[in-house]
Amino acid sequence: MENVQRWCGTCSYDGTDFCGWQSQSNGNAIQDFLERRLAQIFRRRVPAVGSGRTDAGVHALAQIFHFDATGWNHGQKELLRALQCGLPRTIRVWDVRTVDADFHARFSSTGKRYTYFFQRGFTDPFHCRFRWHTGNAPLDDVAMDAAARLFLGSHDFRAFANLRRDGTDGNSVKTLTRSEIVRRDDCYVYATEGNGYLYRMVRRIVGTIVEVGRGKILIGDVVERLATPDVKYVHTPSAAPAAGLFLEKVFFGQKNL
């Protein structure tokens, strides 16, 4: 009997035209495309396990996934070349390597980094797939900076997420070690790092920050919502659109990779 080898891959994708990472019945998720290509290479079904779900329309610069396979008698470079063929142009596998059997793309992760791009006014057609244009209303940079910093540390983020109906969100207390707004010419970048994120949590945080920048909600409102996650508020900012969100990096301990 052939030994099963665990592989770890790194891929990036423009998520605009896909249904997110997780496999869907219509077959149009990133996981679906990777698994179809793996099945062609290994001539059997090979599940691909991601480090986490990205929603429909969300992008990734370095999504991590693992899979178990037998019967590959060539090297890592050859497998990488095989994976780079047969995928849509908007999905690219950049790296594949063997890992220990106890490595898990999701459960071995110690944290993630996300970035979100938005700008006041309207984007040109070359950026519209990757930014949220917030309209012509002015934005208060100082207020947005202050709002972003409020999310640092450990909080119960239920008031800033859409909890999944299947109960797979787990503990809603997360710790953010980075939460800041960076200005790049006409574009704002929200950057965050943390040990975990709830469903739509980054997008809800960005929506809140922009509402503070517009003067629609106050800094004190954000503080109150962090302190009382169970309270239902009359005005709850909508999640920012998926187009501006990127999974930038997944962190692992030294022993895992």
LINBELTA-V51054 format. One record per backbone hydrogen bond with DSSP energy under -0.5 kcal/mol. CO is the residue of the C=O (numbers start at 1). NH is the residue of the N-H. Records with the same first field share a line. If there is no record, write none. Layout:
BEGIN
CO = NH + NH
END
This chain:
BEGIN
5 = 69
6 = 99
7 = 67
8 = 97
9 = 65
10 = 94 + 95
11 = 63
12 = 92
13 = 15 + 60
14 = 17
15 = 18 + 57
18 = 57
20 = 30
21 = 31
24 = 27
28 = 19
29 = 33
30 = 34
31 = 35
32 = 36
33 = 37
34 = 38
35 = 39
36 = 40
37 = 41
38 = 42
39 = 43
47 = 49
48 = 50
49 = 66
54 = 21
55 = 58
59 = 247
60 = 13
63 = 11
64 = 51
65 = 9
66 = 49
67 = 7
69 = 5
71 = 73
75 = 79
76 = 80
77 = 81
78 = 82
79 = 83
80 = 84
81 = 85
82 = 85
88 = 91
90 = 14
92 = 12 + 94
95 = 10
97 = 8
99 = 6
100 = 103
104 = 108
106 = 109
108 = 253
111 = 251
112 = 194
113 = 248 + 249
114 = 192
115 = 246
116 = 190
117 = 132
118 = 188
119 = 134
121 = 135
124 = 127 + 128
127 = 130 + 131
131 = 133
132 = 119 + 134
135 = 121
139 = 141
140 = 144
141 = 145
142 = 146
143 = 147
144 = 148
145 = 149
146 = 150
147 = 150 + 151
148 = 151
149 = 152
153 = 176
155 = 157 + 174
157 = 160
158 = 161
161 = 163
164 = 167
167 = 170
172 = 157 + 174
174 = 155 + 176
175 = 177 + 195
176 = 153
178 = 193
180 = 191
182 = 184 + 189
184 = 187
187 = 184
188 = 118
189 = 182 + 191
190 = 116
191 = 180
192 = 114
193 = 177 + 178
194 = 112
198 = 201
199 = 162
200 = 204
201 = 205
202 = 206
203 = 207 + 240
204 = 208
205 = 209
206 = 210
207 = 211
208 = 212
209 = 213
210 = 214
211 = 215 + 216 + 217
212 = 215
213 = 140
218 = 221 + 222
219 = 223
220 = 224
221 = 225
222 = 226
223 = 227
224 = 228
228 = 231
231 = 233
234 = 236
235 = 237
241 = 244
242 = 245
244 = 117
245 = 59
246 = 115 + 248
247 = 61 + 62
249 = 113
251 = 110 + 111
253 = 256 + 257
END
